[in-house]
Amino acid sequence: MAGAEDGPGQQPELDEDEAAYCRRWGAQHAGARELAALYSPGKRFQEWCCVVLCFGLIAHNVAHLLLLARWEHTPLVVLGVVAGALIVDFLSGLVHWGADTWGSVELPIVGKAFIRPFREHHIDPTAITRHDFIETNGDNCLVTLLPLLNMAYKFRTQSPEALEQLYPWECFVFCLIIFGTFTNQIHKWSHTYFGLPRWVTLLQDWHIILPRKHHRIHHVSPHETYFCITTGWLNYPLEKIGFWRRLEDLIQGLTGEKPRADDMKWAQKIK
């Protein structure tokens, strides 16, 4: 089993204060145990359905894209890959920032289904390394289902001439879908320190996908920066211009809501 970054090590003898400190983070944290218990059979079923449908549609669409491929498409396809990576990196940061900063686990439907994993992740960052492929990628597969279905519909209904003209655009959309689908898998790899395939560590070392050392910056409490988790390319420039801080100030000024209030509430559940 692939290893992960370690939390506080076990001590042979701990007084009450030391024991409380060791329960602050990781799987033994009271909040982490409560949040993990909220993962339901219904949620698991939703994830299974989304993963099966998503990867079936990916296989269908990539087969059609390969059949339509021409050498003259190469420059636009390469441009689409880079643009897709940048856009998804920003969107991953926007979703990550939104779920980390606002909302509550108690919200109907979205609370337990989508905000819960973000709260668990901050108090038990290694939990994601214990999630299997379905739990890791189920929600992202849900998000990309509609664009995959739309692409499949075009391949079934459009003429070959129309598809030839649409090819660069469809490749760009497909890159968005692929990066979006695998964002949480890439995020999981950024927390996994042993047993990764060599090709994954090379992509991390070359900063083609989110590097492990780079993502550690986000996990310094209070988790208020470096939200982009697909490639991480946009983290530094967004931090340099204070993008997330300015956005939080604007929303707090308009609504009176305090950023990361729910996140801090769960972090403080140490008993």
Protein Blocks (a to p, Z undefined) as FASTA:
>chain_A
ZZddddddddfbdcfklmmmmmmgcjklmklmmmmmmpcfklmmmmmmmmmmmmmmmmmm
mmmmmmmpcfklmmmmmmmmmmmmmmmmmmmmmmmmmmmmgccfklghjlmmmmmmmmmm
mmmmmlmmmpcfklmmmmmmmmmmmmmmmmmmmmmmmcfklmmmmmmmmmmmmmmmmmmm
mmmmmmmmmmpcghpafklmmmmmnomaccfklmmmmmpcehighkbfklommmmmmmmn
ommmmmmmmmmmmnopaghklmmmmmmmmZZ
